[in-house]
Amino acid sequence: MHNARVAEILSALTHDRADATSLPERLCAACLSALPITGVGVALMTVDGPSGVVLAATDGLARQLEELQFALGEGPCVEASDHGRPMLHSDLAVAGPARWPRFGAAVIEAGVHAIFAFPLRVGAIRVGVLDLYRDTPGRLTTAELADATAFADAATVVVLHLQDHHAFSAFAAPIDGRAEVHQATGMITIQLGITLAEALLRLRAHAYATGRTVSAIASDVVNRRMSFDGGEPGTMTQDRP
């Protein structure tokens, strides 16, 4: 079910091709609409901590908080990336200033009372962080936490997608660049009447949904064992003779 939710999120990002906003911006907006939060940010990370690159933020405060963690070198996004697990702080007034002397005081002063940081990783390689902010204290429910995790997985795919287009190669992990993947992408473009960028994103979305590798699905597409169904983005049907 979790993988299906990731595929659903990714498919929605490419559904409206008239939308001029970037994929990270659309992902942040969708996350903001789906969860009881007041701000979302996606920032790139390196082994040394925040890279200083904020891919997207839903508002000025969200961007300010991302940049503040980079400037100070502390905060939940730093810890989430370092430890490879979500950092869920539902009431910053309780432990924030003690945990992060400079950042904790700054965020409370800015009116942020809860932060939920989710690492974006490919194996041991740090890609980025998805940060969710709230202006009131309170925990995420089990269902909300699962949805937030799905958005984090979707954000990982988006960052890798951008990296494959050479926008952020200094920060993100290498991905499969074999000719077969590009050939399959071209075939999906023809099948669905979409751009190459959208076709590659849908290929990856299906890989997440099925738990298979991108290269394995690309091989099936190229060898006509599968074809994408334009009626439901990101799904496939058996190729017809």
N, CA, C and O of each residue as an XYZ file, in Angstrom:
964
protein
N       0.829     -1.205      0.000
C       0.000      0.000      0.000
C       0.863      1.255      0.000
O       0.527      2.254     -0.636
N       1.978      1.192      0.720
C       2.864      2.358      0.784
C       3.437      2.683     -0.588
O       3.443      3.842     -1.002
N       3.927      1.645     -1.306
C       4.471      1.878     -2.634
C       3.414      2.410     -3.583
O       3.709      3.247     -4.437
N       2.186      1.934     -3.442
C       1.105      2.421     -4.289
C       0.849      3.897     -4.028
O       0.567      4.649     -4.962
N       0.943      4.318     -2.790
C       0.739      5.728     -2.451
C       1.855      6.581     -3.057
O       1.596      7.683     -3.542
N       3.091      6.082     -3.034
C       4.202      6.812     -3.648
C       3.934      6.995     -5.135
O       4.106      8.091     -5.667
N       3.512      5.927     -5.808
C       3.220      6.009     -7.239
C       2.083      6.986     -7.509
O       2.107      7.721     -8.496
N       1.085      6.990     -6.622
C      -0.040      7.913     -6.774
C       0.431      9.367     -6.684
O       0.015     10.213     -7.476
N       1.296      9.644     -5.720
C       1.818     11.008     -5.554
C       2.609     11.428     -6.783
O       2.425     12.532     -7.295
N       3.494     10.548     -7.261
C       4.322     10.880     -8.411
C       3.493     11.074     -9.674
O       3.774     11.965    -10.476
N       2.473     10.240     -9.848
C       1.609     10.390    -11.019
C       0.876     11.720    -10.994
O       0.718     12.366    -12.029
N       0.426     12.131     -9.810
C      -0.288     13.403     -9.686
C       0.611     14.583    -10.031
O       0.132     15.595    -10.542
N       1.905     14.465     -9.758
C       2.825     15.570    -10.034
C       2.943     15.864    -11.516
O       3.218     17.000    -11.902
N       2.738     14.853    -12.355
C       2.881     15.038    -13.801
C       1.541     15.066    -14.517
O       1.493     15.126    -15.746
N       0.458     15.024    -13.761
C      -0.875     14.961    -14.379
C      -1.199     16.242    -15.130
O      -1.687     16.189    -16.259
N      -0.934     17.389    -14.520
C      -1.234     18.676    -15.140
C       0.033     19.233    -15.775
O       0.834     19.894    -15.113
N       0.205     18.957    -17.074
C       1.423     19.381    -17.750
C       1.443     20.877    -18.026
O       2.467     21.427    -18.432
N       0.292     21.544    -17.801
C       0.242     22.992    -18.013
C       0.793     23.750    -16.815
O       1.030     24.955    -16.889
N       0.999     23.033    -15.700
C       1.508     23.663    -14.486
C       2.971     24.042    -14.693
O       3.808     23.186    -14.979
N       3.270     25.329    -14.546
C       4.629     25.809    -14.812
C       5.566     25.647    -13.628
O       6.769     25.863    -13.769
N       5.050     25.272    -12.468
C       5.906     25.124    -11.299
C       6.770     23.881    -11.437
O       6.457     22.978    -12.213
N       7.866     23.842    -10.673
C       8.785     22.715    -10.747
C       8.211     21.514    -10.010
O       7.276     21.642     -9.220
N       8.788     20.338    -10.281
C       8.345     19.124     -9.595
C       8.494     19.238     -8.078
O       7.557     18.887     -7.360
N       9.636     19.716     -7.556
C       9.744     19.861     -6.101
C       8.694     20.812     -5.525
O       8.170     20.568     -4.439
N       8.385     21.893     -6.245
C       7.369     22.834     -5.767
C       5.994     22.178     -5.733
O       5.227     22.373     -4.790
N       5.688     21.401     -6.768
C       4.398     20.702     -6.794
C       4.311     19.660     -5.683
O       3.259     19.480     -5.068
N       5.426     18.976     -5.432
C       5.424     17.983     -4.362
C       5.182     18.646     -3.009
O       4.396     18.143     -2.205
N       5.850     19.768     -2.753
C       5.663     20.469     -1.479
C       4.212     20.934     -1.325
O       3.632     20.815     -0.246
N       3.631     21.462     -2.398
C       2.256     21.937     -2.350
C       1.290     20.783     -2.083
O       0.340     20.926     -1.314
N       1.540     19.644     -2.723
C       0.674     18.480     -2.513
C       0.780     17.966     -1.083
O      -0.223     17.582     -0.482
N       1.989     17.959     -0.542
C       2.208     17.526      0.840
C       1.498     18.453      1.812
O       0.892     18.001      2.783
N       1.575     19.743      1.549
C       0.917     20.733      2.402
C      -0.590     20.523      2.402
O      -1.237     20.675      3.438
N      -1.152     20.176      1.255
C      -2.602     19.964      1.153
C      -3.050     18.676      1.830
O      -4.168     18.584      2.338
N      -2.159     17.675      1.831
C      -2.550     16.352      2.324
C      -2.421     16.194      3.832
O      -3.076     15.333      4.419
N      -1.580     17.018      4.472
C      -1.283     16.813      5.888
C      -1.610     18.055      6.721
O      -1.652     19.161      6.181
N      -1.840     17.892      8.026
C      -2.155     19.024      8.899
C      -0.895     19.783      9.323
O      -0.499     19.755     10.488
N      -0.280     20.458      8.358
C       0.965     21.187      8.581
C       0.822     22.577      7.982
O      -0.136     22.850      7.259
N       1.768     23.454      8.279
C       1.677     24.819      7.765
C       2.819     25.178      6.824
O       2.813     26.266      6.248
N       3.801     24.295      6.651
C       4.903     24.581      5.738
C       5.686     23.336      5.390
O       5.772     22.400      6.186
N       6.258     23.329      4.195
C       7.041     22.189      3.706
C       8.275     22.712      2.984
O       8.215     23.721      2.280
N       9.394     22.018      3.166
C      10.611     22.367      2.442
C      11.376     21.121      2.045
O      11.355     20.118      2.759
N      12.050     21.180      0.909
C      12.928     20.097      0.460
C      14.310     20.694      0.236
O      14.472     21.628     -0.548
N      15.306     20.147      0.932
C      16.681     20.642      0.805
C      17.613     19.488      0.480
O      17.394     18.359      0.920
N      18.643     19.771     -0.286
C      19.649     18.762     -0.606
C      20.652     18.649      0.537
O      20.935     19.621      1.236
N      21.188     17.426      0.713
C      22.136     17.159      1.778
C      23.395     16.513      1.211
O      23.366     15.914      0.136
N      24.488     16.638      1.938
C      25.736     15.958      1.597
C      26.207     15.202      2.833
O      25.563     15.252      3.882
N      27.324     14.506      2.709
C      27.860     13.784      3.865
C      28.281     14.750      4.962
O      28.400     14.359      6.123
N      28.503     16.000      4.605
C      28.920     17.004      5.585
C      27.746     17.798      6.159
O      27.944     18.704      6.968
N      26.527     17.459      5.742
C      25.353     18.169      6.245
C      24.623     18.897      5.133
O      24.762     18.530      3.966
N      23.839     19.929      5.469
C      23.075     20.661      4.453
C      23.979     21.247      3.377
O      25.045     21.788      3.671
N      23.538     21.131      2.128
C      24.331     21.638      1.015
C      24.132     23.128      0.790
O      24.933     23.777      0.118
N      23.065     23.661      1.352
C      22.731     25.055      1.106
C      21.775     25.232     -0.048
O      21.364     26.353     -0.346
N      21.406     24.126     -0.715
C      20.479     24.176     -1.838
C      19.080     23.794     -1.353
O      18.849     22.658     -0.939
N      18.151     24.749     -1.406
C      16.750     24.490     -1.076
C      16.010     24.319     -2.393
O      15.847     25.280     -3.144
N      15.564     23.107     -2.676
C      14.894     22.839     -3.946
C      13.535     23.524     -4.018
O      13.156     24.051     -5.065
N      12.810     23.517     -2.919
C      11.473     24.110     -2.908
C      11.025     24.337     -1.476
O      11.468     23.655     -0.552
N      10.142     25.303     -1.311
C       9.542     25.592     -0.013
C       8.183     26.219     -0.267
O       8.001     26.950     -1.240
N       7.240     25.934      0.599
C       5.882     26.410      0.368
C       5.698     27.880      0.684
O       4.749     28.503      0.209
N       6.600     28.445      1.485
C       6.492     29.869      1.795
C       7.844     30.393      2.273
O       8.814     29.644      2.389
N       7.884     31.687      2.546
C       9.135     32.306      2.963
C       9.662     31.768      4.269
O      10.874     31.635      4.441
N       8.760     31.451      5.207
C       9.202     30.932      6.491
C       9.833     29.557      6.335
O      10.871     29.275      6.934
N       9.206     28.696      5.526
C       9.759     27.358      5.305
C      11.153     27.453      4.699
O      12.057     26.721      5.100
N      11.327     28.347      3.740
C      12.647     28.526      3.122
C      13.646     29.091      4.136
O      14.805     28.679      4.169
N      13.189     30.030      4.955
C      14.060     30.624      5.967
C      14.567     29.567      6.940
O      15.738     29.581      7.318
N      13.693     28.652      7.346
C      14.081     27.625      8.301
C      15.066     26.632      7.673
O      15.979     26.153      8.346
N      14.880     26.325      6.394
C      15.831     25.445      5.714
C      17.208     26.108      5.660
O      18.227     25.478      5.946
N      17.221     27.372      5.292
C      18.491     28.086      5.184
C      19.137     28.291      6.550
O      20.363     28.326      6.660
N      18.317     28.426      7.590
C      18.840     28.597      8.941
C      19.572     27.340      9.400
O      20.624     27.431     10.034
N      19.025     26.169      9.084
C      19.681     24.922      9.464
C      21.021     24.777      8.730
O      21.983     24.244      9.283
N      21.073     25.256      7.488
C      22.338     25.227      6.748
C      23.348     26.170      7.383
O      24.513     25.815      7.566
N      22.895     27.378      7.719
C      23.811     28.382      8.272
C      24.357     27.965      9.636
O      25.528     28.193      9.939
N      23.489     27.345     10.466
C      23.890     26.983     11.824
C      24.479     25.579     11.923
O      25.178     25.263     12.886
N      24.201     24.745     10.939
C      24.711     23.371     10.976
C      24.046     22.519     12.029
O      24.615     21.517     12.463
N      22.848     22.896     12.449
C      22.121     22.107     13.440
C      20.625     22.197     13.167
O      20.150     23.110     12.492
N      19.893     21.217     13.715
C      18.454     21.185     13.528
C      17.993     19.792     13.153
O      18.819     18.911     12.913
N      16.700     19.579     13.099
C      16.163     18.243     12.817
C      16.543     17.694     11.448
O      16.721     16.484     11.302
N      16.672     18.565     10.431
C      17.037     18.053      9.107
C      18.456     17.505      9.123
O      18.740     16.505      8.463
N      19.343     18.142      9.864
C      20.722     17.666      9.974
C      20.749     16.304     10.654
O      21.446     15.396     10.201
N      19.995     16.158     11.740
C      19.972     14.897     12.472
C      19.296     13.789     11.666
O      19.740     12.641     11.696
N      18.227     14.128     10.948
C      17.529     13.131     10.132
C      18.466     12.571      9.068
O      18.494     11.363      8.836
N      19.226     13.440      8.428
C      20.161     12.995      7.400
C      21.312     12.200      8.007
O      21.714     11.172      7.462
N      21.840     12.670      9.126
C      22.969     11.984      9.774
C      22.599     10.577     10.226
O      23.367      9.635     10.034
N      21.403     10.436     10.835
C      21.002      9.160     11.434
C      20.197      8.277     10.486
O      19.992      7.095     10.764
N      19.737      8.845      9.364
C      18.998      8.048      8.401
C      17.617      7.634      8.858
O      17.105      6.600      8.429
N      17.010      8.426      9.723
C      15.646      8.115     10.175
C      14.906      9.432     10.456
O      15.532     10.469     10.678
N      13.575      9.378     10.442
C      12.801     10.606     10.685
C      13.061     11.167     12.078
O      13.258     10.421     13.037
N      13.056     12.478     12.168
C      13.152     13.180     13.437
C      11.829     13.913     13.650
O      11.524     14.885     12.960
N      11.056     13.434     14.609
C       9.701     13.933     14.821
C       9.642     14.708     16.128
O       9.715     14.127     17.210
N       9.510     16.013     16.020
C       9.492     16.875     17.198
C       8.163     17.617     17.243
O       7.968     18.624     16.563
N       7.259     17.097     18.059
C       5.893     17.607     18.084
C       5.715     18.835     18.962
O       4.693     19.514     18.867
N       6.691     19.135     19.819
C       6.605     20.324     20.669
C       8.008     20.871     20.905
O       8.709     20.444     21.823
N       8.404     21.813     20.071
C       9.759     22.343     20.138
C      10.030     23.119     21.416
O      11.180     23.242     21.838
N       8.980     23.642     22.032
C       9.174     24.414     23.258
C       9.705     23.535     24.387
O      10.336     24.036     25.317
N       9.453     22.225     24.312
C       9.864     21.313     25.378
C      11.364     21.050     25.345
O      12.037     21.149     26.371
N      11.891     20.714     24.165
C      13.300     20.319     24.094
C      14.097     21.044     23.023
O      15.316     20.891     22.951
N      13.429     21.826     22.196
C      14.122     22.473     21.087
C      15.323     23.309     21.470
O      16.416     23.054     20.967
N      15.171     24.310     22.350
C      16.313     25.162     22.701
C      17.469     24.406     23.347
O      18.632     24.750     23.133
N      17.156     23.378     24.136
C      18.220     22.604     24.772
C      18.945     21.717     23.762
O      20.159     21.531     23.849
N      18.204     21.178     22.818
C      18.778     20.276     21.821
C      19.600     21.044     20.789
O      20.696     20.628     20.416
N      19.052     22.174     20.332
C      19.730     23.022     19.346
C      19.715     24.452     19.880
O      18.770     25.192     19.608
N      20.727     24.855     20.626
C      20.731     26.151     21.309
C      20.407     27.338     20.409
O      19.660     28.232     20.806
N      20.965     27.352     19.200
C      20.717     28.499     18.322
C      19.468     28.293     17.458
O      18.602     29.166     17.389
N      19.386     27.153     16.812
C      18.249     26.903     15.925
C      16.938     26.812     16.704
O      15.924     27.364     16.277
N      16.954     26.119     17.847
C      15.733     25.935     18.627
C      15.104     27.250     19.044
O      13.891     27.424     18.929
N      15.911     28.168     19.522
C      15.384     29.468     19.939
C      14.861     30.256     18.746
O      13.851     30.951     18.852
N      15.555     30.146     17.596
C      15.164     30.904     16.404
C      13.824     30.440     15.844
O      13.008     31.265     15.432
N      13.590     29.136     15.826
C      12.344     28.655     15.226
C      11.141     28.972     16.117
O      10.063     29.293     15.615
N      11.323     28.884     17.422
C      10.221     29.223     18.327
C       9.882     30.699     18.202
O       8.712     31.081     18.205
N      10.902     31.513     18.092
C      10.671     32.944     17.916
C       9.941     33.227     16.602
O       9.164     34.176     16.505
N      10.200     32.393     15.596
C       9.549     32.557     14.293
C       8.120     32.030     14.286
O       7.394     32.220     13.310
N       7.712     31.369     15.365
C       6.350     30.867     15.447
C       6.171     29.428     15.022
O       5.044     28.988     14.793
N       7.268     28.678     14.911
C       7.193     27.264     14.551
C       7.264     26.434     15.830
O       8.182     26.603     16.633
N       6.296     25.538     16.020
C       6.229     24.772     17.269
C       6.370     23.262     17.073
O       6.440     22.520     18.052
N       6.413     22.802     15.830
C       6.609     21.371     15.566
C       7.315     21.209     14.234
O       7.011     21.913     13.272
N       8.260     20.280     14.179
C       8.992     19.973     12.949
C       9.105     18.463     12.808
O       9.419     17.753     13.764
N       8.843     17.989     11.599
C       8.968     16.571     11.280
C       9.894     16.462     10.066
O       9.531     16.873      8.964
N      11.086     15.906     10.274
C      12.107     15.851      9.230
C      12.301     14.411      8.763
O      12.483     13.507      9.578
N      12.260     14.205      7.448
C      12.372     12.868      6.865
C      13.575     12.826      5.920
O      13.653     13.617      4.980
N      14.512     11.905      6.168
C      15.695     11.824      5.305
C      15.350     11.257      3.934
O      14.517     10.359      3.820
N      15.986     11.777      2.909
C      15.867     11.241      1.553
C      17.185     10.543      1.257
O      18.228     11.186      1.140
N      17.127      9.219      1.137
C      18.354      8.438      0.976
C      18.204      7.387     -0.101
O      17.104      6.914     -0.388
N      19.332      7.029     -0.694
C      19.414      5.870     -1.581
C      20.493      4.985     -0.986
O      21.684      5.222     -1.190
N      20.073      3.958     -0.244
C      21.026      3.161      0.503
C      21.674      4.022      1.566
O      20.986      4.646      2.373
N      23.004      4.057      1.568
C      23.722      4.871      2.553
C      24.011      6.282      2.038
O      24.580      7.102      2.758
N      23.620      6.562      0.801
C      23.927      7.858      0.200
C      22.850      8.869      0.559
O      21.661      8.622      0.357
N      23.274     10.007      1.093
C      22.345     11.053      1.503
C      21.985     11.926      0.308
O      22.857     12.452     -0.384
N      20.694     12.067      0.082
C      20.207     12.840     -1.048
C      19.643     14.181     -0.596
O      19.956     15.221     -1.174
N      18.816     14.150      0.432
C      18.197     15.387      0.901
C      17.323     15.136      2.110
O      17.410     14.088      2.750
N      16.481     16.105      2.414
C      15.560     16.007      3.540
C      14.247     16.672      3.164
O      14.227     17.720      2.519
N      13.153     16.047      3.578
C      11.824     16.653      3.483
C      11.447     17.113      4.884
O      11.337     16.299      5.801
N      11.248     18.416      5.051
C      10.911     18.987      6.358
C       9.470     19.485      6.357
O       9.052     20.209      5.454
N       8.720     19.090      7.378
C       7.344     19.548      7.556
C       7.295     20.408      8.811
O       7.832     20.028      9.851
N       6.652     21.564      8.712
C       6.572     22.497      9.839
C       5.129     22.720     10.228
O       4.213     22.619      9.411
N       4.949     23.032     11.522
C       3.604     23.367     12.004
C       3.696     24.492     13.024
O       4.618     24.537     13.839
N       2.715     25.410     12.968
C       2.745     26.556     13.889
C       2.067     26.260     15.219
O       1.963     27.138     16.076
N       1.606     25.020     15.392
C       1.058     24.590     16.677
C       1.698     23.253     17.049
O       2.041     22.479     16.155
N       1.869     22.958     18.332
C       2.422     21.653     18.718
C       1.426     20.544     18.457
O       0.226     20.790     18.339
N       1.923     19.325     18.367
C       1.043     18.179     18.158
C       1.703     17.112     17.311
O       2.506     17.411     16.426
N       1.361     15.870     17.589
C       1.929     14.740     16.881
C       1.195     14.489     15.566
O       0.060     14.929     15.382
N       1.855     13.781     14.658
C       1.190     13.232     13.488
C       0.562     11.899     13.883
O       1.163     11.125     14.628
N      -0.636     11.631     13.390
C      -1.253     10.335     13.650
C      -0.499      9.258     12.876
O       0.350      9.565     12.039
N      -0.811      8.004     13.156
C      -0.159      6.902     12.453
C      -0.395      7.003     10.956
O       0.525      6.805     10.163
N      -1.630      7.312     10.567
C      -1.959      7.437      9.145
C      -1.244      8.628      8.516
O      -0.759      8.537      7.389
N      -1.179      9.736      9.235
C      -0.496     10.931      8.718
C       1.003     10.694      8.581
O       1.630     11.158      7.629
N       1.568      9.971      9.536
C       2.992      9.650      9.477
C       3.295      8.767      8.266
O       4.307      8.959      7.592
N       2.419      7.805      7.992
C       2.601      6.940      6.826
C       2.539      7.750      5.538
O       3.312      7.514      4.609
N       1.615      8.707      5.488
C       1.492      9.538      4.287
C       2.710     10.444      4.134
O       3.202     10.650      3.024
N       3.191     10.978      5.242
C       4.391     11.821      5.188
C       5.590     11.014      4.696
O       6.409     11.523      3.930
N       5.695      9.774      5.127
C       6.784      8.909      4.675
C       6.683      8.635      3.181
O       7.696      8.575      2.485
N       5.454      8.470      2.690
C       5.250      8.277      1.247
C       5.686      9.514      0.470
O       6.282      9.398     -0.600
N       5.391     10.692      1.002
C       5.832     11.923      0.348
C       7.359     12.024      0.347
O       7.950     12.528     -0.608
N       7.991     11.547      1.412
C       9.457     11.552      1.468
C      10.040     10.626      0.408
O      11.022     10.976     -0.246
N       9.446      9.450      0.235
C       9.910      8.533     -0.805
C       9.706      9.139     -2.191
O      10.558      9.007     -3.071
N       8.568      9.802     -2.371
C       8.308     10.465     -3.650
C       9.324     11.584     -3.892
O       9.781     11.781     -5.018
N       9.669     12.306     -2.843
C      10.655     13.377     -2.965
C      12.020     12.820     -3.363
O      12.752     13.454     -4.123
N      12.366     11.634     -2.852
C      13.622     10.994     -3.232
C      13.649     10.713     -4.725
O      14.652     10.968     -5.391
N      12.550     10.187     -5.251
C      12.464      9.903     -6.681
C      12.603     11.190     -7.494
O      13.286     11.210     -8.518
N      11.957     12.257     -7.038
C      12.014     13.538     -7.742
C      13.447     14.072     -7.775
O      13.909     14.542     -8.814
N      14.147     14.001     -6.648
C      15.527     14.486     -6.600
C      16.416     13.673     -7.537
O      17.253     14.240     -8.240
N      16.244     12.354     -7.555
C      17.021     11.514     -8.458
C      16.685     11.827     -9.908
O      17.558     11.811    -10.776
N      15.435     12.107    -10.157
C      14.989     12.476    -11.506
C      15.690     13.755    -11.957
O      16.154     13.841    -13.094
N      15.767     14.735    -11.083
C      16.445     15.988    -11.419
C      17.936     15.765    -11.609
O      18.559     16.346    -12.498
N      18.500     14.913    -10.755
C      19.933     14.619    -10.864
C      20.259     13.970    -12.199
O      21.317     14.221    -12.775
N      19.360     13.144    -12.687
C      19.582     12.480    -13.966
C      19.590     13.486    -15.111
O      20.146     13.225    -16.177
N      18.964     14.640    -14.877
C      18.967     15.694    -15.876
C      20.102     16.693    -15.622
O      20.087     17.811    -16.136
N      21.094     16.264    -14.813
C      22.337     17.005    -14.598
C      22.141     18.323    -13.845
O      23.000     19.202    -13.896
N      21.011     18.458    -13.147
C      20.794     19.710    -12.421
C      21.506     19.711    -11.077
O      21.962     20.759    -10.620
N      21.610     18.523    -10.425
C      22.166     18.487     -9.076
C      23.132     17.318     -8.920
O      23.146     16.666     -7.876
N      23.932     17.046     -9.935
C      24.792     15.869     -9.921
C      25.841     15.913     -8.829
O      26.378     14.867     -8.462
N      26.149     17.074     -8.300
C      27.165     17.162     -7.256
C      26.642     16.684     -5.911
O      27.419     16.422     -4.993
N      25.306     16.570     -5.794
C      24.735     16.261     -4.489
C      24.027     14.910     -4.437
O      23.992     14.276     -3.382
N      23.468     14.463     -5.548
C      22.629     13.265     -5.508
C      23.394     12.043     -5.978
O      24.465     12.145     -6.576
N      22.814     10.881     -5.693
C      23.468      9.627     -6.034
C      23.351      9.333     -7.522
O      22.370      9.730     -8.151
N      24.339      8.639     -8.100
C      24.228      8.235     -9.489
C      23.063      7.273     -9.660
O      22.752      6.500     -8.754
N      22.417      7.319    -10.822
C      21.323      6.399    -11.086
C      21.591      5.696    -12.404
O      22.520      6.032    -13.138
N      20.751      4.713    -12.682
C      20.934      3.894    -13.868
C      20.831      4.759    -15.124
O      19.789      5.365    -15.375
N      21.896      4.819    -15.908
C      21.879      5.625    -17.112
C      22.081      4.779    -18.354
O      22.467      5.309    -19.396
N      21.832      3.491    -18.276
C      22.058      2.628    -19.413
C      21.103      2.947    -20.552
O      20.026      3.506    -20.344
N      21.519      2.581    -21.768
C      20.754      2.931    -22.967
C      19.343      2.354    -22.915
O      18.410      2.960    -23.442
N      19.177      1.193    -22.289
C      17.868      0.551    -22.254
C      16.837      1.395    -21.512
O      15.666      1.434    -21.890
N      17.283      2.075    -20.446
C      16.368      2.937    -19.704
C      15.916      4.096    -20.588
O      14.739      4.456    -20.596
N      16.851      4.674    -21.329
C      16.506      5.790    -22.203
C      15.626      5.335    -23.354
O      14.731      6.062    -23.787
N      15.882      4.128    -23.850
C      15.054      3.588    -24.934
C      13.632      3.353    -24.450
O      12.672      3.668    -25.152
N      13.496      2.793    -23.237
C      12.171      2.562    -22.674
C      11.440      3.879    -22.440
O      10.236      3.986    -22.669
N      12.188      4.876    -21.980
C      11.589      6.191    -21.759
C      11.009      6.738    -23.051
O       9.913      7.298    -23.057
N      11.745      6.578    -24.146
C      11.254      7.038    -25.439
C       9.995      6.302    -25.869
O       9.085      6.903    -26.440
N       9.939      5.004    -25.598
C       8.762      4.224    -25.957
C       7.543      4.653    -25.150
O       6.436      4.738    -25.682
N       7.753      4.924    -23.851
C       6.647      5.370    -22.998
C       6.160      6.747    -23.447
O       4.967      7.045    -23.388
N       7.096      7.579    -23.896
C       6.726      8.897    -24.420
C       5.744      8.762    -25.578
O       4.759      9.496    -25.655
N       6.021      7.813    -26.485
C       5.145      7.585    -27.633
C       3.817      6.982    -27.192
O       2.760      7.367    -27.691
N       3.872      6.027    -26.248
C       2.656      5.361    -25.793
C       1.679      6.326    -25.134
O       0.469      6.223    -25.332
N       2.201      7.257    -24.358
C       1.339      8.129    -23.564
C       1.229      9.550    -24.113
O       0.385     10.324    -23.660
N       2.073      9.899    -25.083
C       2.028     11.244    -25.625
C       2.490     12.297    -24.632
O       1.923     13.386    -24.558
N       3.535     11.961    -23.864
C       4.055     12.876    -22.842
C       5.518     13.180    -23.130
O       6.099     12.616    -24.058
N       6.119     14.072    -22.338
C       7.520     14.425    -22.538
C       8.435     13.324    -22.017
O       8.004     12.446    -21.270
N       9.705     13.380    -22.421
C      10.678     12.410    -21.949
C      10.848     12.484    -20.432
O      10.970     11.457    -19.764
N      10.854     13.715    -19.891
C      11.018     13.881    -18.444
C       9.869     13.218    -17.693
O      10.084     12.545    -16.685
N       8.647     13.412    -18.189
C       7.491     12.812    -17.528
C       7.503     11.295    -17.673
O       7.132     10.579    -16.743
N       7.930     10.801    -18.839
C       7.986      9.358    -19.058
C       8.977      8.701    -18.107
O       8.700      7.631    -17.565
N      10.140      9.337    -17.899
C      11.142      8.783    -16.985
C      10.615      8.778    -15.554
O      10.853      7.828    -14.809
N       9.907      9.824    -15.171
C       9.357      9.888    -13.824
C       8.313      8.795    -13.616
O       8.256      8.196    -12.542
N       7.493      8.526    -14.619
C       6.482      7.477    -14.487
C       7.115      6.091    -14.464
O       6.619      5.185    -13.793
N       8.206      5.931    -15.197
C       8.928      4.673    -15.139
C       9.423      4.415    -13.728
O       9.308      3.299    -13.220
N       9.968      5.431    -13.097
C      10.462      5.283    -11.726
C       9.307      5.095    -10.738
O       9.431      4.344     -9.771
N       8.198      5.769    -10.981
C       7.046      5.621    -10.093
C       6.569      4.175    -10.095
O       6.230      3.625     -9.047
N       6.544      3.562    -11.273
C       6.101      2.162    -11.333
C       7.107      1.242    -10.661
O       6.722      0.244    -10.052
N       8.394      1.565    -10.763
C       9.407      0.758    -10.084
C       9.182      0.781     -8.581
O       9.300     -0.250     -7.919
N       8.857      1.962     -8.032
C       8.558      2.066     -6.605
C       7.314      1.270     -6.251
O       7.280      0.583     -5.231
N       6.290      1.363     -7.096
C       5.013      0.723     -6.786
C       5.118     -0.793     -6.790
O       4.424     -1.464     -6.025
N       5.976     -1.338     -7.639
C       6.076     -2.795     -7.768
C       7.259     -3.398     -7.026
O       7.375     -4.620     -6.936
N       8.145     -2.547     -6.489
C       9.305     -3.061     -5.779
C      10.368     -3.645     -6.696
O      11.209     -4.427     -6.254
N      10.334     -3.267     -7.975
C      11.327     -3.738     -8.934
C      12.299     -2.611     -9.264
O      12.065     -1.461     -8.892
N      13.386     -2.933     -9.958
C      14.339     -1.909    -10.344
C      13.869     -1.218    -11.625
O      13.084     -1.768    -12.398
N      14.371      0.002    -11.826
C      14.033      0.743    -13.039
C      14.539     -0.012    -14.265
O      13.850     -0.079    -15.283
N      15.733     -0.577    -14.169
C      16.312     -1.272    -15.319
C      15.497     -2.511    -15.693
O      15.365     -2.827    -16.875
N      14.945     -3.222    -14.691
C      14.142     -4.416    -14.974
C      12.863     -4.048    -15.718
O      12.466     -4.728    -16.665
N      12.218     -2.957    -15.277
C      10.988     -2.531    -15.950
C      11.309     -2.010    -17.339
O      10.559     -2.256    -18.284
N      12.428     -1.285    -17.474
C      12.828     -0.781    -18.786
C      13.041     -1.936    -19.756
O      12.660     -1.849    -20.923
N      13.648     -3.012    -19.275
C      13.880     -4.183    -20.119
C      12.568     -4.770    -20.605
O      12.454     -5.155    -21.768
N      11.569     -4.842    -19.721
C      10.262     -5.373    -20.116
C       9.594     -4.486    -21.158
O       8.958     -4.979    -22.090
N       9.744     -3.171    -20.995
C       9.137     -2.243    -21.951
C       9.816     -2.376    -23.313
O       9.143     -2.488    -24.337
N      11.147     -2.363    -23.323
C      11.904     -2.432    -24.577
C      11.632     -3.740    -25.311
O      11.541     -3.754    -26.539
N      11.502     -4.842    -24.569
C      11.266     -6.148    -25.168
C       9.782     -6.455    -25.371
O       9.400     -7.584    -25.680
N       8.955     -5.418    -25.187
C       7.511     -5.485    -25.453
C       6.791     -6.540    -24.625
O       5.781     -7.101    -25.052
N       7.323     -6.801    -23.439
C       6.598     -7.660    -22.506
C       5.567     -6.855    -21.725
O       4.630     -7.418    -21.158
N       5.742     -5.549    -21.698
C       4.835     -4.654    -20.991
C       4.684     -3.366    -21.774
O       5.557     -2.986    -22.555
N       3.555     -2.698    -21.551
C       3.381     -1.355    -22.101
C       2.618     -0.521    -21.090
O       1.792     -1.053    -20.349
N       2.879      0.767    -21.049
C       2.198      1.642    -20.110
C       0.804      1.969    -20.618
O       0.585      2.175    -21.812
N      -0.126      2.010    -19.684
C      -1.524      2.285    -20.013
C      -1.807      3.755    -19.777
O      -1.751      4.210    -18.635
N      -2.105      4.504    -20.809
C      -2.350      5.929    -20.676
C      -3.576      6.268    -19.868
O      -3.736      7.418    -19.458
N      -4.465      5.293    -19.618
C      -5.663      5.578    -18.827
C      -5.375      5.795    -17.363
O      -6.151      6.449    -16.666
N      -4.269      5.253    -16.887
C      -3.906      5.386    -15.471
C      -2.411      5.568    -15.384
O      -1.678      4.580    -15.425
N      -1.918      6.817    -15.261
C      -0.480      7.070    -15.278
C       0.278      6.206    -14.299
O      -0.112      6.071    -13.139
N       1.382      5.611    -14.781
C       2.228      4.840    -13.897
C       1.863      3.377    -13.806
O       2.536      2.631    -13.096
N       0.799      2.924    -14.513
C       0.451      1.514    -14.490
C       0.810      0.897    -15.812
O       1.035      1.609    -16.791
N       0.868     -0.437    -15.860
C       1.243     -1.112    -17.090
C       0.280     -2.236    -17.363
O      -0.339     -2.779    -16.448
N       0.154     -2.583    -18.630
C      -0.637     -3.727    -19.045
C       0.221     -4.605    -19.923
O       1.243     -4.156    -20.442
N      -0.184     -5.862    -20.099
C       0.546     -6.747    -20.979
C       0.460     -6.223    -22.405
O      -0.588     -5.750    -22.844
N       1.576     -6.314    -23.119
C       1.609     -5.856    -24.496
C       0.709     -6.733    -25.339
O       0.738     -7.957    -25.213
N      -0.075     -6.132    -26.183
C      -1.012     -6.880    -27.022
C      -0.353     -7.257    -28.341
O       0.410     -6.462    -28.890
N      -0.627     -8.452    -28.865
C      -0.043     -8.879    -30.135
C      -0.619     -8.086    -31.296
O      -0.241     -8.312    -32.446
